[in-house]
Amino acid sequence: MPETLRLRMVIAYDGRPFRGWQSQATKDAVQDHLEAAFANTIGEKVSVQGSGRTDAGVHALAQVAHADVPAARLEVAAWQGALNNFLPPEIRVLRVTRAAPDFHARFDARGKIYTYRIWNSPYLHPLEIGRVWHMPTALNSEVLSAGLPMLEGKHDFAGFAANRAPGYAAEDTVRTLRRITLSHRGDLLTLRFEGDGFLYKMVRLVTGTLVRCAQGRAELAFIRELLAEKGARKTSFAAPAEGLYLTRVLY
């Protein structure tokens, strides 16, 4: 059996043209394009394993993935250029290194950082189209800030998780949000979430609920109630995908 080596890749992508990270039957997910790039490079099927899924329209600044490839085919330093040559311009491999044989992009991850960007102005800057949530009405940033400590720490976030399609196994919904920060620069509001893991659409639902409160359309007590009820009631206020970025995977 030919010797293989495990590659560790850091990948950035504009999520708008793709149906998320996870491979689809239609072959139009980011994972599909990466696997096609490997096949075009060496003429063999290569399985790519990511650190986790991102939904359709969600962007990534530093998704991490691994793949096992024939050791004799290319030098490690040559893989970045070879893959990028066959990828659409909205996907770029930023870095390729040799990984330990037992490294796993998903199971070795100890946390992730997501960023959510909101453009709070009557008019959206044209260069931000598809890259922020445009919120034309005023938001109370003090309310936004006051909601963050309520969400930090270890909680059952079932009330902030969307239901997956039938067939998915039930998952533990307890997560730890180690830190949430809010920064304000001009019309741009940026929320940064660092946690040990995130449920399906969790960041978008947390952000949407915070914004609902900052609009004065819900009370901050609603957040405390959702955490206390552990999924008996769920929020339906999901922020759109285009403002969300997988910023970093922690190992």
C-alpha positions as a printed NumPy array, in Angstrom:
array([[  0.   ,   0.   ,   0.   ],
       [  1.514,   3.38 ,  -1.008],
       [  2.73 ,   5.572,   1.816],
       [  0.458,   8.51 ,   2.643],
       [  0.894,  11.739,   4.51 ],
       [ -1.71 ,  13.879,   6.215],
       [ -2.059,  17.482,   5.124],
       [ -3.44 ,  20.209,   7.366],
       [ -5.023,  23.073,   5.425],
       [ -6.25 ,  26.53 ,   6.386],
       [ -8.956,  27.657,   3.974],
       [-10.822,  30.918,   3.396],
       [-13.99 ,  31.271,   1.369],
       [-16.764,  33.645,   0.421],
       [-19.797,  31.58 ,   1.295],
       [-22.256,  33.206,  -1.083],
       [-21.913,  30.887,  -4.121],
       [-21.878,  27.644,  -2.125],
       [-24.306,  25.444,  -0.221],
       [-22.197,  25.554,   2.909],
       [-19.145,  23.493,   3.779],
       [-20.627,  19.98 ,   3.916],
       [-20.621,  17.907,   0.721],
       [-23.925,  17.928,  -1.167],
       [-25.457,  15.622,  -3.766],
       [-25.369,  18.61 ,  -6.119],
       [-21.575,  18.916,  -5.588],
       [-21.738,  22.657,  -4.93 ],
       [-20.42 ,  22.812,  -1.352],
       [-16.941,  23.979,  -0.376],
       [-15.898,  20.437,   0.566],
       [-16.956,  19.218,  -2.891],
       [-14.803,  21.814,  -4.616],
       [-11.777,  20.926,  -2.494],
       [-12.154,  17.217,  -3.197],
       [-12.516,  17.98 ,  -6.916],
       [ -9.319,  20.054,  -6.775],
       [ -7.445,  17.101,  -5.268],
       [ -8.827,  14.766,  -7.935],
       [ -7.826,  17.171, -10.701],
       [ -4.35 ,  17.498,  -9.215],
       [ -3.439,  13.821,  -8.797],
       [ -6.202,  11.919, -10.592],
       [ -7.349,  10.171,  -7.437],
       [-10.226,  10.604,  -5.   ],
       [ -9.182,  12.259,  -1.75 ],
       [-11.498,  12.725,   1.231],
       [-11.34 ,  16.135,   2.916],
       [-12.411,  16.433,   6.566],
       [-13.221,  19.878,   7.955],
       [-13.29 ,  21.191,  11.511],
       [-17.053,  21.549,  11.246],
       [-19.858,  22.713,   9.007],
       [-20.738,  26.214,   7.954],
       [-24.167,  26.931,   6.478],
       [-24.923,  28.197,   3.003],
       [-23.854,  31.83 ,   2.715],
       [-21.584,  31.768,   5.773],
       [-17.991,  32.863,   5.177],
       [-14.713,  31.519,   6.562],
       [-11.477,  33.357,   7.235],
       [ -9.649,  30.274,   8.526],
       [-11.503,  26.989,   8.202],
       [ -9.235,  24.036,   9.012],
       [ -9.332,  20.698,   7.191],
       [ -7.168,  17.636,   6.73 ],
       [ -6.663,  15.139,   3.938],
       [ -4.525,  12.037,   3.382],
       [ -2.577,  12.059,   0.114],
       [  0.063,   9.849,  -1.538],
       [  3.391,  10.905,  -0.049],
       [  5.298,  10.588,  -3.313],
       [  3.067,  12.719,  -5.499],
       [  3.918,  16.291,  -4.434],
       [  6.06 ,  18.103,  -1.921],
       [  4.002,  19.615,   0.9  ],
       [  4.932,  23.144,  -0.202],
       [  3.497,  22.488,  -3.682],
       [ -0.007,  21.57 ,  -2.577],
       [ -1.24 ,  25.113,  -1.945],
       [ -0.599,  26.272,  -5.498],
       [ -1.79 ,  23.009,  -7.023],
       [ -5.145,  23.107,  -5.223],
       [ -5.741,  26.816,  -5.764],
       [ -5.17 ,  26.274,  -9.467],
       [ -8.341,  24.158,  -9.608],
       [-10.496,  26.02 ,  -7.059],
       [-13.033,  28.749,  -7.849],
       [-11.78 ,  32.224,  -6.908],
       [-14.156,  32.364,  -3.928],
       [-12.19 ,  29.548,  -2.234],
       [ -8.516,  29.793,  -1.393],
       [ -6.169,  27.493,   0.473],
       [ -4.137,  29.888,   2.618],
       [ -1.685,  27.42 ,   4.103],
       [ -0.753,  23.737,   3.853],
       [  1.452,  21.952,   6.388],
       [  2.289,  18.354,   7.172],
       [  0.182,  17.096,  10.089],
       [  0.727,  14.269,  12.514],
       [ -0.816,  11.018,  11.212],
       [ -3.452,  11.099,  13.962],
       [ -4.37 ,  14.787,  13.614],
       [ -8.094,  15.287,  13.032],
       [ -9.415,  18.696,  12.036],
       [-12.742,  18.153,  13.789],
       [-12.059,  15.931,  16.788],
       [ -8.854,  17.702,  17.857],
       [-10.461,  21.148,  17.838],
       [-10.771,  22.706,  21.301],
       [-12.899,  25.644,  20.313],
       [-13.809,  28.126,  17.619],
       [-14.098,  31.849,  17.133],
       [-16.928,  33.293,  15.064],
       [-17.404,  36.917,  14.082],
       [-20.729,  38.524,  13.208],
       [-20.776,  41.887,  11.385],
       [-23.731,  44.296,  11.395],
       [-23.917,  47.475,   9.298],
       [-26.109,  49.834,  11.304],
       [-26.928,  52.722,   8.979],
       [-29.839,  53.737,   6.72 ],
       [-27.646,  52.989,   3.699],
       [-25.419,  49.99 ,   3.072],
       [-21.932,  50.566,   1.714],
       [-21.884,  48.841,  -1.714],
       [-18.641,  46.989,  -0.946],
       [-20.329,  45.361,   2.061],
       [-23.143,  43.728,   0.063],
       [-23.318,  40.058,   1.032],
       [-20.745,  40.511,   3.795],
       [-22.769,  42.096,   6.621],
       [-26.276,  42.159,   8.032],
       [-27.664,  45.518,   7.005],
       [-29.703,  46.936,   9.871],
       [-31.078,  50.352,   8.771],
       [-32.892,  51.158,  12.033],
       [-31.117,  52.348,  15.169],
       [-29.767,  49.79 ,  17.624],
       [-29.155,  50.441,  21.296],
       [-25.53 ,  49.371,  21.719],
       [-25.871,  49.595,  25.509],
       [-28.562,  46.922,  25.388],
       [-26.373,  44.797,  23.113],
       [-23.482,  45.112,  25.566],
       [-25.703,  44.319,  28.545],
       [-26.842,  41.08 ,  26.943],
       [-23.354,  39.657,  26.439],
       [-22.538,  38.706,  30.076],
       [-25.85 ,  36.852,  30.267],
       [-24.67 ,  34.504,  27.513],
       [-21.086,  34.013,  28.61 ],
       [-20.164,  30.866,  30.507],
       [-21.505,  27.336,  30.476],
       [-25.199,  27.039,  29.587],
       [-27.672,  24.765,  27.877],
       [-28.112,  26.608,  24.558],
       [-30.948,  24.41 ,  23.237],
       [-33.156,  27.51 ,  23.056],
       [-30.642,  29.036,  20.632],
       [-30.294,  26.02 ,  18.311],
       [-32.253,  25.311,  15.142],
       [-33.676,  21.842,  14.651],
       [-31.761,  19.708,  12.169],
       [-33.448,  17.588,   9.532],
       [-34.921,  14.215,  10.564],
       [-32.297,  11.516,  10.906],
       [-29.748,  13.543,  12.857],
       [-28.861,  12.091,  16.224],
       [-29.766,  14.183,  19.249],
       [-26.771,  16.102,  20.544],
       [-25.697,  17.5  ,  23.868],
       [-26.746,  21.156,  23.844],
       [-24.511,  22.372,  26.682],
       [-21.786,  24.699,  25.452],
       [-19.385,  27.19 ,  27.014],
       [-19.088,  30.654,  25.536],
       [-15.737,  31.714,  26.936],
       [-15.948,  35.292,  25.742],
       [-18.212,  37.566,  23.692],
       [-17.097,  41.057,  22.726],
       [-18.734,  43.929,  20.899],
       [-16.778,  46.536,  18.946],
       [-18.139,  49.609,  17.199],
       [-16.343,  51.361,  14.352],
       [-18.322,  53.888,  12.383],
       [-21.44 ,  52.153,  11.084],
       [-20.001,  48.696,  11.679],
       [-20.87 ,  46.657,  14.773],
       [-18.846,  43.48 ,  15.264],
       [-19.684,  40.679,  17.661],
       [-16.943,  38.136,  18.389],
       [-17.84 ,  34.782,  19.935],
       [-15.258,  32.385,  21.378],
       [-16.519,  29.045,  22.616],
       [-15.739,  25.381,  23.014],
       [-18.312,  24.545,  20.353],
       [-21.442,  25.847,  18.674],
       [-24.825,  24.306,  17.92 ],
       [-26.597,  24.448,  14.566],
       [-27.229,  28.15 ,  13.768],
       [-26.41 ,  29.065,  17.377],
       [-24.404,  32.222,  16.62 ],
       [-27.042,  33.483,  14.199],
       [-29.844,  32.861,  16.702],
       [-27.926,  34.482,  19.565],
       [-27.115,  37.488,  17.374],
       [-30.656,  37.802,  16.069],
       [-32.064,  37.711,  19.603],
       [-29.577,  40.302,  20.854],
       [-30.488,  42.585,  17.958],
       [-34.188,  42.087,  18.661],
       [-33.565,  43.325,  22.187],
       [-31.439,  46.24 ,  20.945],
       [-34.356,  47.269,  18.72 ],
       [-36.619,  47.399,  21.759],
       [-38.771,  44.566,  20.405],
       [-37.872,  42.128,  23.192],
       [-36.558,  42.406,  26.735],
       [-33.158,  41.112,  27.798],
       [-34.995,  38.921,  30.289],
       [-36.04 ,  36.829,  27.278],
       [-32.42 ,  35.676,  26.924],
       [-32.267,  34.603,  30.565],
       [-35.564,  32.732,  30.174],
       [-34.37 ,  30.856,  27.084],
       [-31.247,  29.695,  28.895],
       [-33.218,  28.638,  31.964],
       [-35.838,  26.709,  29.987],
       [-33.19 ,  24.564,  28.217],
       [-34.97 ,  24.216,  24.92 ],
       [-38.561,  24.107,  26.153],
       [-38.895,  27.334,  24.193],
       [-36.725,  28.45 ,  21.277],
       [-35.932,  31.806,  19.772],
       [-36.845,  32.26 ,  16.12 ],
       [-34.848,  35.455,  15.565],
       [-32.006,  34.25 ,  13.342],
       [-29.55 ,  36.74 ,  11.872],
       [-28.866,  36.163,   8.154],
       [-25.949,  34.042,   7.018],
       [-24.047,  36.754,   5.16 ],
       [-22.829,  38.52 ,   8.316],
       [-21.258,  35.403,   9.857],
       [-17.576,  34.407,   9.602],
       [-15.745,  31.383,  10.941],
       [-12.707,  33.325,  12.101],
       [-10.454,  30.767,  13.778],
       [-10.364,  27.151,  14.901],
       [ -8.565,  26.596,  18.212],
       [ -6.343,  23.57 ,  18.855]])
